[in-house]
Amino acid sequence: MEKVQYIIQLTSLSNRSVENTLKLLESGATVPFIARYRKEQTGNLDEVEITSIRDEAKKYDDIISRQQTMLNSIEQQEKLTPELEEKIRTTFDLAALEDIYLPYKQRRETKGDKAKKAGLEPLAKMIMSQRGGDVLAMASRFVKGTVESEEEAIQGAKDIIAEWINESVTARAKLRNLFARKGKLTAKLVKGKEEEAEKYKDYFDFSEPLYKAASHRFLALYRADREGLLKLTVQPEKEEALQVLYRQFVKGTDECAGVVEEACDESYKRLLLPSLQNEAIQVQKEKADLEAIKVFSTNLRQLLLAPPLGEKRVLAIDPGFRTGCKVVCVDEHGDLLTNATIYPHPPQKETAPAKAKIAQLVEAYKIDAIAIGDGTAGRETEAFIKHIHFNRDIQVFSVREDGASIYSAGAIARKEFPDYDVTVRGAVSIGRRLMDPLAELVKIDPKSVGVGQYQHEVNQTALKQALDDVVISAVNTVGVDLNTASPYLLSYVSGLGMQLAENIVAHRSEIGKFTSRNDLKKVKRLGDKAFEQAAGFLRIREGVNPLDNSALHPESYKHVEKIAKQLKLTTVELIGNSEQLSRLKQTDFPEIDTYTFNDIINELKKPGRDPRKQAKVLEFDAAIRTIEDVKIGMELNGIVTNVTAFGAFVNIGIKENGLIHKSQLADEYVEDPSKYIALHEHVKVQVMEIDAPRKRIGLKRMK
């Protein structure tokens, strides 16, 4: 099967779209670039569809590679026939492919191998044929050499038959299907592990159909199994599985048939069950991984695209009790202006000096907003700040601080602030997160930002690829200011990477600000391909050409000039002129394809528009400070901090997040919570239940 046909089968996309997308990917084009600037070639495929083509193409290449490995191995064994080669080359299901290869796989010597060495294969064939006869009499002819009795000969023949049954492609396919349809997932507590396994106590004696296992529940069980606390098994009813084998291999009721039936039992217990059970667990694990990665990716995208405050002067506070609150002031570009430490909380409780210090900093550095980390002492610090009288309107924001400590202790923070300790770096990160979450969060490993679900259990390679895709997509969706972006942000721009990003920053330091996108071509090692891929996603404010501050690609500038000329306007007069732009028709410009024309018109109406919303302040209930203050029936304001497959976690202004189970999200059945609620969404909730010892709060979303 050709690659294009393979991908079409799995994606249901058109032949032209798949072919052209593959060519673009193979030429070095990135997913964001193809989705944004090559719509005519792909038929307007979005990033998800293009990524799907990329990933399925990789799977196809992996299968072809595996097929070739098998063919080489079988050829070396001098067992490759034209029929077998054709069968391998036309099989693209990996499980079926491994079944075909099973008899030729290099392995340790098995019971069947030993029996064959003892000369018992002819006896196994005689019994397997089930043409009648006295089995003992048959076996007596093989009592010689290392075979000392008829019973030994029969057992050896059964070992050989059991392996033939195990190697049957048909039998394995039928049983695999049975495991998928009727396999029961069971978890049992490992003896003596009661205390260690306390957090898994709901699963000490657990069972459910495998196909009904929710991803989050399966991953919890899988983790417990790996920790040696629970024993996880998957199998259908034993008799039903054996009947599958009997129907295929047992052909009568004579003595030989009885031996074959016993061989079926042995094969299932010793070979098929362990193999297919492991396979079923891994298949379910892959499904759960995909679901968990999808949830993580959705949350991460929403986190990265969270509303920015913008270029404002910010006073940021990393709260603490005993060690005090670290305070920093940063300017409009996120550069550190000053830092201090205040002690407004117990044990020092130096409230008056702390108030005076904050008021002084706000006035001295013309602060526009205050960002307070939402961790330990966050609510107390927020209450303290709100009791200070300022001479101007100051917005106060609670800022998610997950991962700030990871950043502050990491290499990037040390490089940015070599002369400051981790507390200052962490506070700066909190302030910058308020100004532009995307620009700051790209410096942190996505797994550290607190929006994952069983992220350490899922396939780490697949997780990294998915999260990298999300970061790249988010960065290129928003666009990057070429003259202010850090190398870490620039590195995610289509076609760049860290080396070119650092070269851009170095060029900026030596030559000064970029005044044109074309200046990029002067950057060391930034060639035509990188320019093509990156230019449309980079913005230059107040540059020579106003189009450089838009999402239009330089290759479209000639089209804009033609449109402006036809309307007898300059490019500057054309930009933002919705009335004139709305009158234009694509048919008047036959050299511009429909997709590009529509993109040009939409972008010219609102050039360089940031797709993100504006940051908003959320007011928590001032009377709620700890879980003891929360009462059933209360209606509270909250902000969504994580969305999982089973519901959404909400910050209601205390240390413990509440959970809106998906059954409490809407008045209808909710399969996928992410379709009903989003990260950072401000919500009104009602408290439904409180489990103070386990620090759990159940919430219901209010309309």
C-alpha positions in Angstrom: 0.0 0.0 0.0 1.3 3.4 -0.9 1.8 6.0 1.8 -0.9 8.4 0.5 -3.5 5.6 0.3 -2.6 4.5 3.8 -3.1 8.0 5.2 -6.4 8.5 3.3 -7.8 5.3 4.8 -7.0 6.6 8.3 -7.9 10.2 7.9 -10.6 10.3 5.2 -9.0 13.3 3.7 -8.8 13.9 -0.1 -6.0 12.5 -2.2 -4.9 16.0 -3.3 -4.8 17.3 0.2 -2.7 14.4 1.5 -0.3 14.4 -1.5 0.3 18.2 -1.4 0.6 18.3 2.4 3.2 15.4 2.3 5.2 17.3 -0.3 5.1 20.5 1.8 6.2 18.6 4.9 9.0 16.8 3.1 10.2 20.1 1.7 10.7 21.4 5.3 7.5 23.4 5.8 6.1 23.5 9.3 2.5 22.7 10.4 1.6 26.4 11.3 3.1 27.7 8.0 1.2 25.1 5.9 -2.1 25.8 7.7 -1.7 29.6 7.5 -0.1 30.2 4.1 -0.7 27.1 1.9 -4.5 26.8 2.1 -4.9 26.6 -1.7 -2.6 23.6 -1.9 -4.0 21.7 1.0 -7.7 22.5 0.5 -7.8 24.6 3.7 -6.7 21.9 6.1 -6.3 23.1 9.7 -3.4 22.3 12.0 -5.1 19.3 13.5 -5.6 17.7 10.0 -2.0 18.5 8.9 -0.6 17.1 12.1 -2.6 14.0 11.6 -1.1 13.6 8.1 2.4 14.1 9.5 1.8 11.6 12.3 0.2 8.9 10.1 3.1 9.3 7.6 5.5 8.6 10.5 3.5 5.5 11.5 3.6 4.3 7.9 7.4 4.7 7.7 7.7 2.8 11.0 5.6 -0.1 9.7 7.6 -0.3 6.5 10.8 -0.3 8.6 9.4 -3.1 10.7 8.3 -5.1 7.7 11.8 -4.9 6.3 13.4 -6.0 9.6 11.1 -9.1 9.6 11.8 -9.9 5.9 15.6 -9.6 6.5 15.4 -11.9 9.6 13.3 -14.6 7.9 15.5 -14.4 4.8 18.6 -15.0 7.0 16.8 -18.1 8.4 16.3 -19.2 4.7 12.5 -19.5 5.3 11.2 -16.6 3.2 8.8 -17.7 0.5 7.2 -15.4 -2.1 3.8 -15.9 -0.4 5.1 -15.0 3.0 6.9 -11.9 1.7 3.6 -10.8 0.0 1.7 -11.4 3.2 4.1 -9.3 5.3 4.3 -6.5 2.7 0.5 -6.1 2.5 -0.1 -6.2 6.3 -0.3 -2.8 7.9 -1.8 -3.7 11.3 1.1 -4.0 13.7 -0.5 -6.6 15.9 -1.3 -8.8 12.8 2.2 -8.3 11.5 3.7 -9.5 14.8 1.5 -12.5 14.7 2.8 -13.4 11.2 6.4 -13.0 12.4 5.9 -14.9 15.7 7.0 -18.4 14.4 10.3 -16.8 13.1 11.1 -14.6 16.0 14.4 -15.3 17.7 13.7 -16.6 21.2 15.0 -18.7 24.0 14.6 -22.5 23.6 11.0 -23.4 24.5 9.4 -26.6 25.6 8.2 -27.1 22.0 11.8 -26.6 20.7 13.1 -29.3 23.1 10.3 -31.7 22.1 11.2 -31.1 18.4 14.9 -31.9 19.2 13.8 -35.1 20.8 12.1 -36.1 17.5 8.5 -35.7 18.6 7.3 -33.3 15.8 6.0 -36.3 13.6 3.9 -37.5 16.6 2.5 -34.0 17.1 1.5 -33.9 13.4 -0.2 -37.3 13.7 -2.1 -36.3 16.8 -3.0 -32.9 15.3 -4.4 -34.5 12.2 -7.0 -36.3 14.4 -7.6 -39.2 12.1 -8.2 -41.7 14.9 -6.0 -44.3 16.4 -4.5 -45.3 19.8 -2.5 -42.4 21.1 -0.4 -44.6 23.4 0.4 -46.9 20.5 1.5 -43.9 18.4 3.6 -42.6 21.2 5.3 -45.9 21.9 7.2 -45.6 18.5 8.9 -42.4 19.8 10.1 -43.8 23.2 13.8 -43.5 22.5 16.8 -41.3 23.2 15.9 -38.7 25.8 12.2 -39.8 25.6 11.7 -42.4 28.3 8.0 -43.1 28.2 4.8 -42.8 26.2 3.6 -40.2 28.6 6.7 -38.1 28.0 6.2 -38.4 24.2 2.6 -37.3 24.4 3.5 -34.4 26.7 6.2 -33.3 24.2 3.8 -33.5 21.3 1.3 -31.4 23.3 4.0 -28.8 23.9 4.6 -28.6 20.2 0.9 -28.4 19.4 0.4 -25.7 22.1 3.0 -23.6 20.3 1.4 -24.2 16.9 -1.9 -23.0 18.4 -0.2 -19.9 19.9 1.4 -19.1 16.6 -1.9 -19.3 14.7 -2.7 -15.9 13.2 -6.4 -16.7 13.0 -6.6 -17.9 16.6 -4.8 -14.9 17.9 -7.0 -12.5 15.9 -10.2 -14.2 17.3 -9.0 -14.1 20.9 -7.7 -10.5 20.5 -11.2 -9.5 19.4 -12.7 -11.4 22.4 -10.3 -9.6 24.8 -11.4 -6.3 23.4 -15.1 -7.0 23.5 -15.4 -9.1 26.7 -12.2 -8.6 28.6 -12.7 -7.8 32.2 -10.3 -5.3 33.8 -9.6 -6.4 37.4 -7.5 -4.9 40.2 -6.6 -6.7 43.4 -4.6 -5.4 46.4 -1.1 -6.9 46.7 -1.0 -8.7 50.0 0.7 -6.6 52.8 0.5 -3.3 50.9 -2.7 -2.0 52.6 -1.0 1.1 54.1 1.1 2.0 51.1 -1.9 1.7 48.8 -4.3 3.8 50.9 -4.8 6.3 48.2 -6.0 3.5 45.9 -8.4 2.0 48.4 -11.3 2.5 46.0 -9.7 -0.1 43.8 -8.6 -2.8 46.3 -11.1 -5.2 44.8 -12.2 -3.6 41.5 -13.6 -5.0 38.3 -15.2 -3.5 35.1 -15.4 -4.3 31.4 -12.2 -3.2 29.7 -13.9 -1.3 27.0 -15.7 0.8 29.7 -12.5 1.8 31.5 -12.2 5.6 31.6 -8.7 6.9 30.7 -8.1 8.6 34.1 -9.2 5.5 36.0 -7.1 3.1 33.9 -4.0 5.3 34.3 -4.5 5.3 38.1 -4.7 1.5 38.1 -1.7 1.2 35.8 0.3 3.4 38.1 -0.7 1.4 41.1 0.3 -1.8 39.3 3.7 -0.4 38.4 4.2 0.7 42.0 3.6 -2.9 43.1 0.5 -2.0 45.1 -2.2 -3.5 43.0 -2.2 -6.4 40.6 -3.8 -5.5 37.3 -5.3 -8.3 35.0 -7.4 -8.4 31.9 -9.1 -11.5 30.6 -12.5 -12.7 29.2 -14.3 -15.7 30.7 -11.9 -18.6 30.5 -14.5 -21.0 29.0 -15.4 -18.6 26.3 -11.8 -18.2 25.3 -11.2 -21.9 25.3 -14.3 -22.5 23.1 -12.7 -20.2 20.5 -9.7 -22.5 20.4 -11.8 -25.8 20.5 -13.9 -24.6 17.6 -10.8 -24.0 15.5 -8.5 -26.9 16.4 -10.6 -29.8 17.9 -12.1 -31.8 15.0 -13.7 -34.8 16.6 -14.2 -36.8 19.7 -11.4 -39.5 19.5 -8.3 -39.8 21.6 -6.2 -37.5 19.4 -9.0 -34.8 19.7 -8.8 -35.1 23.4 -5.0 -34.5 23.4 -5.5 -31.5 21.1 -8.1 -30.1 23.5 -5.6 -30.5 26.4 -3.0 -28.7 24.2 -5.6 -25.9 23.7 -5.9 -25.5 27.5 -2.1 -25.5 27.9 -1.6 -23.0 25.1 -4.2 -20.6 26.4 -2.9 -20.7 30.0 0.8 -20.7 29.4 1.2 -18.8 26.1 -1.9 -17.0 24.8 -3.3 -15.6 28.0 -0.1 -13.9 29.2 0.7 -12.5 25.8 -2.8 -11.3 24.9 -3.4 -9.9 28.4 -0.2 -7.8 28.2 -1.2 -6.7 24.7 -4.7 -5.7 25.8 -3.3 -3.7 28.7 -0.9 -1.9 26.3 -3.7 -1.2 23.8 -5.8 0.2 26.6 -2.8 2.1 27.8 -2.3 3.7 24.4 -5.9 4.7 24.3 -5.7 6.2 27.8 -2.5 8.0 26.8 -4.1 9.5 23.8 -7.0 10.8 25.9 -4.8 12.1 28.7 -2.5 13.8 26.2 -5.5 15.3 24.4 -6.7 16.7 27.8 -3.2 18.0 28.6 -2.9 19.6 25.2 -6.2 21.3 25.4 -5.4 22.7 28.8 -1.9 23.8 27.9 -3.2 25.7 24.8 -5.8 27.5 26.9 -3.1 28.3 29.5 -0.7 29.6 26.9 -3.4 31.7 25.3 -4.7 33.1 28.6 -5.6 36.8 28.5 -2.5 39.0 28.8 -2.5 42.3 30.7 -0.2 43.8 28.1 2.7 46.3 28.4 2.0 47.7 31.9 4.2 48.3 34.8 3.7 45.6 37.4 4.5 45.0 41.0 4.7 41.3 41.5 4.6 39.4 44.8 5.7 35.9 45.6 3.9 35.4 48.9 5.2 33.7 52.0 4.7 33.6 55.8 7.8 33.0 57.8 10.3 33.9 55.0 8.2 37.0 54.0 6.9 38.1 50.6 9.4 38.8 47.8 8.3 41.9 45.9 9.6 43.0 42.5 8.8 45.9 40.2 9.0 45.3 36.4 8.7 47.8 33.6 6.5 47.5 30.5 9.0 45.1 28.8 9.2 42.9 31.9 12.7 44.2 32.9 13.4 44.2 36.6 13.5 47.6 38.2 13.9 46.8 41.9 13.2 44.2 44.5 12.4 44.1 48.2 11.1 41.7 51.0 8.2 42.5 53.3 6.8 40.7 56.3 3.1 41.5 56.6 2.1 38.1 58.0 2.9 36.1 61.1 5.2 35.4 62.8 6.8 38.9 62.1 3.5 40.6 61.2 5.2 43.9 60.3 2.0 45.2 58.6 2.6 48.9 58.8 6.1 49.0 57.3 5.0 46.5 54.6 2.1 48.8 53.6 4.4 51.8 53.5 6.9 49.9 51.3 4.3 48.8 48.8 2.7 52.3 48.6 6.2 53.8 48.1 7.1 51.3 45.3 3.8 51.8 43.5 4.3 55.6 43.5 8.0 55.5 42.7 7.8 53.1 39.7 4.4 54.3 38.4 2.9 50.8 38.8 -0.3 50.0 36.9 -1.2 46.5 38.4 -0.2 44.1 41.1 0.3 40.4 40.5 0.1 38.0 43.5 1.1 34.4 43.3 -1.7 32.0 44.1 0.3 29.6 46.3 1.0 29.7 50.1 -0.2 33.0 51.7 -1.6 34.1 48.4 -5.1 35.0 49.7 -3.7 36.6 52.9 -1.4 38.7 50.8 -4.2 39.7 48.4 -6.3 40.8 51.5 -3.4 42.8 52.8 -2.8 44.6 49.5 -6.5 45.5 49.2 -6.3 47.4 52.5 -3.6 49.8 51.1 -4.8 53.1 49.8 -3.2 54.1 46.5 -3.2 57.4 44.7 -4.3 55.8 41.4 -6.5 52.9 40.3 -4.5 49.7 40.7 -5.9 46.4 39.6 -4.9 43.4 41.7 -4.6 40.0 40.1 -4.2 36.5 41.5 -1.6 34.8 39.2 -1.2 31.0 38.8 2.3 30.2 40.0 2.6 26.5 39.0 6.1 26.0 37.6 7.5 29.4 38.8 9.9 27.6 41.2 11.0 25.3 38.4 11.8 28.3 36.2 13.5 30.3 39.0 15.9 27.4 39.7 16.6 26.6 36.1 19.2 27.5 33.6 17.1 30.1 31.7 16.4 32.1 34.9 20.0 32.0 35.9 21.0 33.3 32.5 18.4 36.1 32.7 19.2 37.1 36.3 22.6 35.8 37.2 22.9 38.3 40.1 19.6 37.5 41.8 18.4 34.5 43.9 15.5 32.2 43.2 13.0 34.2 45.1 13.6 37.3 43.0 13.4 35.3 39.8 10.2 33.6 40.9 8.5 36.9 41.6 9.6 38.3 38.3 8.1 35.3 36.5 4.8 35.9 38.3 4.7 39.5 37.1 5.6 38.6 33.6 3.0 35.9 33.5 0.4 38.5 34.1 1.7 40.8 31.4 2.1 38.0 28.8 1.5 34.4 29.9 2.7 33.0 26.6 6.0 34.7 26.5 6.8 33.6 30.1 5.4 30.1 30.0 7.5 29.0 27.0 10.5 29.1 29.3 9.1 26.3 31.5 8.8 22.6 30.7 5.0 22.2 29.9 4.9 19.2 32.3 5.6 21.6 35.2 2.7 24.0 34.6 0.1 21.9 36.6 -2.5 21.2 33.9 -1.7 17.5 33.2 -3.5 14.3 34.1 -1.3 11.3 35.0 1.4 12.9 32.8 4.2 10.7 34.2 2.3 7.5 33.2 1.7 8.3 29.6 4.1 7.7 26.7 6.7 10.4 27.2 7.8 10.7 23.6 4.2 11.1 22.4 3.5 13.6 25.2 6.6 15.7 24.3 5.6 15.8 20.6 2.0 16.8 21.4 3.0 19.5 23.9 5.7 20.9 21.6 3.0 21.0 18.9 0.7 23.0 21.2 3.4 25.5 22.2 4.5 26.0 18.5 0.8 26.4 17.5 0.1 28.9 20.3 3.2 31.0 19.6 2.5 31.2 15.9 -1.2 31.9 16.4 -0.4 35.0 18.4 2.7 36.1 16.5 5.9 37.4 18.0 7.4 40.9 18.3 10.7 40.6 16.5 12.3 43.5 18.4 11.3 42.5 22.0 10.9 38.7 22.1 13.2 36.5 24.1 15.2 33.8 22.3 13.0 31.2 24.1 9.9 32.7 22.5 11.5 33.2 19.1 12.7 29.6 19.1 9.1 28.4 18.7 8.4 30.5 15.7 7.9 28.5 12.5 11.2 27.7 10.8 13.5 29.0 13.5 14.7 27.0 16.5 17.0 28.0 19.3 20.2 28.6 17.3 18.5 31.0 14.8 16.6 32.6 17.7 19.8 33.4 19.5 21.3 34.7 16.2 18.4 37.0 15.9 18.8 38.4 19.4 22.6 38.8 18.9 21.9 40.6 15.6 19.4 42.9 17.4 22.0 43.7 20.1 24.7 44.5 17.6 22.8 46.3 14.8 19.8 47.6 16.7 16.1 47.1 16.1 14.7 45.5 13.0 12.9 48.0 10.8 11.8 45.5 8.2 11.1 41.8 7.9 13.6 41.8 5.0 16.3 42.6 7.6 15.9 39.0 8.8 17.8 37.9 5.8 20.9 39.6 7.2 20.8 37.4 10.3 23.6 34.9 10.5 22.6 31.5 9.0 19.0 32.5 8.4 18.5 31.4 4.8 15.6 31.7 2.4 13.7 28.6 3.7 13.8 29.8 7.3 12.7 33.3 6.2 9.8 31.8 4.2 8.6 29.8 7.2 9.1 32.5 9.9 8.4 35.9 8.3 4.6 35.9 8.5 4.6 35.1 12.2 7.0 37.9 13.2 5.8 41.4 13.9 7.6 44.7 13.6 5.9 47.7 15.2 6.5 51.1 13.6 8.6 49.5 10.8 9.2 50.8 7.3 6.3 48.8 5.9 3.1 48.8 8.0 2.3 45.3 6.7 5.3 44.0 8.7 3.1 44.4 11.8 0.4 42.1 10.4 -0.1 38.4 9.9 0.3 38.8 6.1 3.2 37.0 4.6 5.7 39.1 2.6 4.9 37.0 -0.5 1.4 38.6 -0.4 2.6 42.2 -0.3 2.5 42.5 -4.1 -1.2 41.5 -3.9 -1.9 44.2 -1.3 -0.2 46.8 -3.5 -2.3 45.8 -6.4 -5.5 46.0 -4.3 -4.5 49.4 -3.0 -3.7 50.7 -6.5 -7.1 49.6 -7.8 -8.8 51.5 -5.0 -6.5 54.4 -5.6 -5.3 54.3 -2.0 -1.9 54.0 -0.3 -1.2 50.9 1.7 -1.5 52.9 4.9 -4.9 54.2 3.8 -6.0 50.7 2.9 -5.2 49.2 6.3 -8.2 49.2 8.6 -10.5 50.6 5.9 -13.3 48.1 6.3 -15.8 49.9 4.2 -13.6 49.9 1.1 -12.2 46.4 1.8 -15.7 44.9 2.1 -16.6 46.0 -1.4 -13.8 44.0 -3.1 -14.5 40.7 -4.9 -12.0 38.0 -5.4 -13.1 37.7 -9.1 -11.6 41.1 -9.7 -8.2 39.6 -8.8 -7.9 36.3 -10.7 -4.2 36.0 -9.9 -5.0 35.7 -6.1 -6.6 32.4 -5.0 -9.7 32.6 -2.9 -8.1 31.5 0.4 -5.3 34.0 0.1 -7.7 36.8 -1.0 -10.0 36.2 2.0 -7.0 36.1 4.4 -5.7 39.4 3.0 -9.0 41.2 3.3 -9.6 39.9 6.9 -6.1 40.8 8.0 -6.2 44.2 6.5 -9.4 45.0 8.3 -7.8 44.2 11.7 -4.0 44.0 11.2 -2.0 42.2 13.8 -5.0 41.6 16.0 -4.1 39.6 19.1 -6.5 36.6 19.3 -6.4 36.5 23.1 -8.9 38.2 25.3 -8.0 40.9 27.9 -7.1 40.0 31.5 -9.9 40.4 34.0 -9.8 40.6 37.8 -11.8 37.9 39.7 -13.0 38.8 43.2 -13.1 35.8 45.6 -15.4 35.8 48.6 -13.5 37.7 51.3 -15.1 35.6 54.0 -13.6 32.4 52.7 -9.9 31.8 53.7 -9.7 28.0 54.6 -11.7 24.9 53.9 -13.3 25.3 57.4 -15.0 28.5 56.1 -16.6 26.6 53.3 -20.2 25.4 53.9 -22.6 23.3 51.8 -24.9 25.4 49.7 -22.6 28.4 49.4 -22.4 30.1 46.0 -18.9 31.3 45.3 -16.8 32.8 42.5 -14.0 30.7 41.1 -11.5 30.3 38.3 -10.9 27.0 36.5 -7.4 25.8 37.1 -7.5 22.3 35.4 -9.8 20.4 33.2 -9.7 16.6 33.2 -11.6 13.8 31.7 -13.8 13.6 34.7 -14.5 17.2 35.5 -12.9 20.6 36.2 -10.9 21.8 39.2 -11.7 25.3 40.4 -9.9 27.8 42.6 -12.5 29.3 45.0 -9.9 31.4 46.9 -8.5 28.8 49.3 -5.6 26.4 49.2 -7.8 23.4 48.2 -9.3 23.5 44.7 -12.9 22.3 44.4 -14.0 19.8 41.8 -17.0 20.2 39.5 -17.6 16.6 38.5 -18.7 16.3 34.9 -22.1 15.2 36.1 -22.4 18.7 37.7 -21.3 20.7 34.7 -24.5 20.9 32.8 -28.1 19.8 32.8 -27.3 17.2 30.0 -24.9 14.2 29.9 -21.3 15.4 29.6 -18.9 13.1 27.8 -16.0 15.6 27.3 -15.8 18.3 30.0 -13.5 20.5 27.8 -16.4 21.2 25.5 -18.3 22.7 28.4 -15.7 24.5 30.4 -12.2 26.0 29.8 -9.0 26.7 31.7 -9.0 30.2 33.3 -12.7 30.6 32.8 -14.4 32.6 35.6 -17.3 30.6 37.0 -20.0 30.7 39.6 -20.3 27.5 41.7 -22.3 26.0 44.5 -20.8 23.9 47.2 -22.4 20.4 47.1 -20.2 18.4 49.5 -17.2 18.8 51.7 -14.7 16.1 52.9 -12.4 18.1 55.2 -10.2 15.2 56.3 -9.4 14.3 52.6 -9.4 18.0 51.7 -12.0 17.5 49.0 -14.8 19.9 47.9 -17.5 19.0 45.5 -19.0 21.8 43.4 -21.8 22.4 41.0 -21.6 24.9 38.2 -24.3 27.6 38.4 -25.9 29.1 35.3 
